[in-house]
Amino acid sequence: MSKRETIAIDMDGVLANNMAHYLAYHFRETGIRITETEIQGKPEEQCFEDPDAVYRYLAMPDFFRTLPINPDAQEVVQRLNDHFNVYIVSAAMEFPWSLVEKYNWLAEHFPFISWQQIVFCGDKGIVKADYMIDDHCYNLQSFSGNSLLFNCYHNINETEFERLNSWKDAERYFFSKG
């Protein structure tokens, strides 16, 4: 029997759609509607006139707990979990209150992921796996395995890593490999 490969999967921007959440929080706070098209290619802190807006939203209670889920994430991750060693790896130390919110979000949306498959850390450079799916290049640059950039509004101009445009794309990538 061959060894199962390991996949490390980021949460924010990969499993969860933080872009939609930022836009909704911004609209509630200011009454100004900004479209997804308007923020394409912009770093998070440049999406709104107020450069502190994103950090203010991240600091709000329940921000992480109420993140919308990305399309097809549940079904594809469950299928991956059946064939690979899957770990959810999320930077959660900058906003320590996010630990419980992220854990509860994962328990609700990904009940098939056990607590033993969740890694909350500060620097993903310590992660060892065969693959890492992340939406930030800086997390993939220090990764020694196969780095896969998950398509997100802020990284559309990045070309350094192989890109997964959606969860269906991720499913094709992993299940079409011999």
Protein Blocks (a to p, Z undefined) as FASTA:
>chain_A
ZZdddddddfehplpcfklmmmmmmmmmnopacdfklmgoiafklmpmblmlmmmmmmpg
hklmmpccdehklmmmmmmmmmmccdddddfklmmmlmmmmmmmmmmmmmmbcfklcccd
fblklpccfbdcdfbfklmmmpcbdcdddddfklmmpckbccdfbfklmmmmmmmgZZ
